[in-house]
Amino acid sequence: MVAPVNAPSLYANALAPFLAEVQNLRPADAEVFDAHTHLGLDEDGRSLSLPQLLSQLDDAGARRACVFPLHDPERTPAYRVPNDRVLAWAQESEGRLLPLCRLDPAEDPLAEGERCLAAGARGIKLHPRAQAFGFDGPEMEGIFALAEAAGVPILIHAGRGLPPVGNDLVDLTLRHPDVVLILAHGAICDQGIITSRLADHPGVLYDISCFFPLDVIELLARAPIERIVFASDPPYGLPASSLYMALRVAAQAGLDEAAVRGLLGGTIAALFDGHGLPSVTPPRRGRSITLSGRLARVYGYASLAGPAIFMGSPEQAQAMLDMALAACRDPDPGDVGEALEAIEAALSAASALLELPSEDGARAAIDLVYRATIRAATELPDAV
């Protein structure tokens, strides 16, 4: 008779080596400030409560975070109800959460923005995919002007699910030289166009809430490290997982301690604490990525498994995990043998967790797969 899987123990044991790495890589007493978190309920069924978010921040040793509503079913009119909820939850957090108001450009955004800023909001959140808008309409000029006048940042979803919006967003931003933007998800919707055309704009930040570490690695070759900020996107991501990615990417790129501290929280803290943004230096990475061929195979398969789990396709996820595990079984691992062993252990645990009939098992599996892909993508020092 096969003994039942103890999911918490299996997850904890597989997670332990990654947590040890974080302890070794994180500078002592470095502030972690998450630029991208949510509270409330989303139309897709996901939700996050105040105690849950604070617990997730604690797991990453994060002291503060920006927070804003999800795509709430009660968003009409003008996101007023979810905005008020987030403002109230932020007050309950004893200063740990800095609220941003979410605006819909089609529903009186200026009045709602002014109302929320007067009530304590510290910035504005825009989501062009969820609200289905572009950046070439007159309402966007008004929102950007409002943020400039109030001296608050605008955080914009710039991740998956968008048509080509880079040029319109850049044109709008260049007309507002005093605006501060936080472009979410590494601006992967149009990373090349946005980072190139906004290279000289003084107030454009990029948050690293990305599922694929190569997006963040490449961002370090395109943008100054002083404009890249830590973020995790709960409930879709976890602060502790994103912290692991931030530290591994930073180590691979050879960032010095000051740069790592800025990435983890120093830059975004300076912005919200009224000290302004730091001066920039040239991007810290070269244009090439050094990656073991053996680990590249593992990365390729494992990076397909995570999204399959997330989208509710366990059979596809298991097929990709099986291929990733096969790539780990290598009698001639060269200089990446230790990494292959660690990755194999994490993926094996993820495979077992995925067989459990619970959402907790799937979430734990996603976390382990994510960390395994990060290790595979960042094992060797980069070519700088």
N, C-alpha and C positions, 0 to 999 in steps of 0.2 A: 504494500500500500504506500502510495506516494504522499509524503507529508505536505500539508497545505502551505502555500507561500505566505510568509509573514511580511506583508507589504511594507510597513514602517521600518522594520529592521533591514530588509533588503535595500530599501532606498537609502537609509542612513549609512549603511556600510559602503554602498557604491558612491555616495556623495562625499564621504570623509576625505579622500585624497584631494578633491577639488577645494574643499574648505581649508585644508592645510596649505594649499598653494596660495589662497587668498591671504591668509595670515602672513605668509612669507613675503608676498609682493606688495601688500598695502603699506604705504608709509605710515609711521607711527602717528596716531592722533589726526590723520587726514580726515577732513570733513567730507562726508558723502551727502550730496544734495541732488535729489532726483528731480529732473526738470519736467517729467512727463508722467503723471498718474491720473487716475479717474476715481470717482465715487458715484454710487447710485446704481441704476439699472439701465441696461442697453436693450434696444429692440431685438437684438440677436439672442437674448436670454441670459447673457452674462451679467454679473453684478458684483459689486464690491462695497462692503460696509466700512464705516470708519474704524472699528476695532481691527478688522481684517487688514486694511491698508497699513495701519500703524504697526501691526505685527510683522507684516512683510518688510516694512522699512527697518524695523528693529533687527530682523534677520540679516540685513545687509549692513547694519551699523550706520544707517542713514539718519541724520538728525532732522533734516527738513526735506520738503518736496513741494513742487507746484501741483495743484490739483484742479480738476474741472469736470463738468458733467460728461457722462456717456451719451450715446444717441438715445435719449430717454423717450419712452412712449408718451410721456406727458410734456413733451417739449413745446407744444403749441399752447399759447402764443409766445413767440420770441424767446423761448428757453427760460421764461421767467420762473417757473416752478422749480426746475432742476438747478438753476443758478442760485435761487434762494436757499435751496437745500445745501448746496456746496458751501455757500457763505456761512451758513449756520454750523456745518460740520467743521469748517476751518476754525471757527471761534472756539469750538469744543476741544480742538487739538492742542491748545496752549502754545500756539506759535509755531508748531511743527509744519503745518500745512498753509501754503500761500495760495489763496483762491484766484483762479482766472475765470472770467465769465465767458460762456460760450454764446456766440452770436450766429444767427441765421441771416445772411444778407437780404433775404426776401421778406423778412418780418421785422421791420422797423428797428434795424440794428443800432442806429445811433442813440435812440431813446433808451433802449435796453442797456447799451454799453455805458451811457452816462449814469443811468440809475445804479448799475452794479458798481461802477467805480466809486460813486458817492457812498455806497454801502460797504466799501472795503475791498473790492476786487483789486488785485495787483497786476492784472494784465487781461488779455483777450485771447480766446481760442477760436480758431476757424477750422472747419473740416470740409474742404471742397468735394470730397467723395460722398460723404453722408448727406450733405445739403445740396449736392449737385449744382455747383456754381463755378464760374470761371473768374479770372482776375482782370477782365477787360471791361467790367461794368462800372457805372458811376457810383454805385453803392460802395464799391471797394475803395475808391478814392476817399470817401467820407470816413470809412473805418480806419484807414491808415492815417488820415489827418487827425482823427480823434485820439489815436494812440500817441502820435507825435506830440499833440498839445498836452496830453495828460502825462507824458513821460513814462508810459508803460509799454512792455513788450507785447508782441502778437506771436502766439505759437500757432503754427499752421501745419496741418497734416500734409506731409509731402512724401508719403509712402506709396504702397501699392494701390491699384484700383483707379488710377487717374489717367485721363488722356494726356497728350503732350501739353503741359501747362507751363513749362519752364520759361519760355520767352515772355509770355504775358506777365507772369509773376515777377520776372526780372525787370521788365519795363516799368511796372507799377512801383517796384521797390526803388528803382533809380530816380523816380520822380519824388521820392520821399527820403532824402538823404539822412534825416534825423530819426527815422523809424528804427526800432530794434526788433528784429525777427528771430524767432527760434524755429528753425525748419526741422520738423520731426522726422524721425526714421532715416537720418543721414541724407535727406533730400533725394532718396533713391528714385523718385518718380522721374527726375531729370537731373541727376547728380552732375553729369558732365557740363551741361549748359549752365546750371545755376551756379556751381562753384567757379566756373570760368568767368562768366559775365558779372558776377557779384564779388569778384576777388578784391576790388578796391572799395567796396561799400563798408563803412566803419562799424555797422551794427548788425551783421548777419551771423547768427549762431546756428550750429547744427547739433541736434541731439542724436544720441547713438542707440536709440531704441530700435534695433534692427535684429532680425532673426539670423541673418547670414553674416558671419564675422568678416567675410571678404569685403562686404560693403563698407564696414568701418575701417578696415585696413586700407582700402583705397581712399577713403575720405581723408586719412592722414597724409596722403600724397597730394591732395587737392586743396586743402584748407589749412590755415594756421592752427596749431594745437590750441592757441588761446581763444579760438572761436568754436571749439568742439566741447560739448558738455554731456555729462552723464545723464542717462534716462533709461527707463525700463518699461513703461507702458502697461502697468497693471490695470485690469485683471488679465490682460493678454500676455504680459511678461512678468517676470519676477525681479525685484531689485537685486537680490542676491546673485541670481544668474547673470544679470547684466554687469554686476560688479566684477564677476570672474572674467567676463569678456573684456571689460575695460582694462583690467590689470594685465591680462595676457597680451592684448594688442599693444599696450604701452611697453611691455617688456620686449616684445618682438621688435618694436620700432626703436628700441634703445632710448626711450624718453628719460630725461633726468627727473629727479624727485620733484622739482618745482613744477615741471610740466604735468606730472602725474597728479599732483595736488590740485592744479588748476582744472584738469579734466574731471576729476572726481567730484569737485564741488566748489573750488575756489573761484572760478570764473563766474558761475551763475550766482553764487553768494554775493560777490562783489556787485553784480548788477542789481540785485534786489535789496542789498543793504545800502545802496546809494553811493557806492564808490566808483561807479563807472566800469567800463570794460578795460582789460589790460591792453597794452601795446602788443602788436602782432610781430611774429617772426616768420620766416619762410617755412613752408610745410616741412615736416621732419622726416618724411619718408621719400625714397626715390620712386620711380615709376614701375619698378619690377617687384614682384613678390617671390620670395624664396620659399619653396614648398617641396617637401619630400614627395617623390612620385608614389611611394607606398602609402603615405598618408593622404595624398590627393585622391586616391581611389576610395579610401575609407570616407573621406570628406564628401565625395560626390554622392555616394549611396546614402550615408547618414543624413545629409542635408535634404534628401527627398523624404526620409522617414518622418522627420519632425512635422512638416506641414501636413503630411497624410494623417498623422495622429490628430493634429489640431482640427482638421476638416472632417474628422469622423470616418476615416477610411482605414480601419485597423488591418485589413488583409493586405492592402498596398503597403502600409507601414511595415508589417512583418516581413514582407518580401524584400523590402529595401534594407531592413535591419539584418536579414539573413545574408544579403550580399556584402554589407559592410563588415559583418563578423567574419565572413569568408576571407575578405581582404586583410583582416587582422591576423589570420593564421598564416604566418610567414616564417619559415625556418631560416631565412636569410634577411633579417630586418635591418641590417646595417646599423646606422647610428640612431635609429628611431625605435629600437626594440622596447625601451621602457614606456614610451608613449603608446605604442601599439598595445602593450599589456594593459595599461590604464584605460585606454579607450575600449578595448575588448570587454573588460570587466563592467564598465558603465553600460555598454550596449547590451551585454548579456542580461544585466539587471533590468534594463528598459524593456527588453523582449519579454521577460517573465512578468513584469508589471503590466504590460499591455494585455496579457492574457486574463487579467483579473476583471471581473464585471463591475468596475467602479470608476467613477470620474477621477477619484484621487489617484488611482493607478495610472490613468492616462496622463494626468498632469505631472506626476513624478517621472513617467517615462519621457515626456517631452523635455523636462528639465535635464535629465541625464543625456539625452540625445543632443540637446543644445550644447551642453558642456563638452561632450565628446567632439562635436564639430569644431568648437572653439580650440580645443587642444590640438586637433589635427591641422587646423589652419595656421596655428601660431607656434609650432614646435621649434622651428629653426629661426635664428635671427634674420631679420629682413636685410635685403640689399639696400643700403642707404646712400 
